[in-house]
Amino acid sequence: MPDEVELETQLKPLPARADEVQQAFAGGLTGLLPRLWPELRFVMGAFAGLTNAAYHREMALYAGNVPVIAQVYGCTEVGLVAAITDFRRPERPVYTLMPKAAFFEFLPVVDDRIQELAEIGRQEPLLADQLQEGGEYELIVTTRGGLCRYRLGDVVRFAGYFNRTPQVEILYR
């Protein structure tokens, strides 16, 4: 372990910073991160879907009033679905769909809820060029792996285009 010994010789104590860290922890865990790093503007993580909601809530506790965002949007059925291409609004992240991840279709949300299969009838899902800005849609995917018009159950709000590729805000499942 000679590298560890060499590294230890390079490290110097910072008593003032140690006092700052101790004081930050004395204030409890809620809002700890902005107390440790006052210039912190947002926290990025990999939070997506219902299974990660608990992790997002936990991180939000530590982050206090600093936005906590997921840099990517993914799911087990598709893998990577979308990624953030503009970090200027961390409080309301907008994700750009990955056009080669799957073929995306969009089913309009009616009365603030996802429609049951029997309610849809012969209504065709919309394509990317048919979306209305601000409209809420359930994502439907067709994947290279064999899923055909698979309803993810995720609801997104259409926010515009990035080079003709839909950008969405993730609303709920």
Secondary structure, DSSP 8 states (H G I E B T S, - for coil): -HHHHHHHHH----HHHHHHHHHHHHT-STTHHHHH-TT---EEE---TGGGHHHHHHHHHHHTTS-EEESEEEETTTEEEEEE---S-TTS--EEE-TTT-EEEEEE-BTTB---HHHHTT---B-GGG--TT-EEEEEEE-TTS--SEEEEEEEEEEEEETTEEEEEEEE-
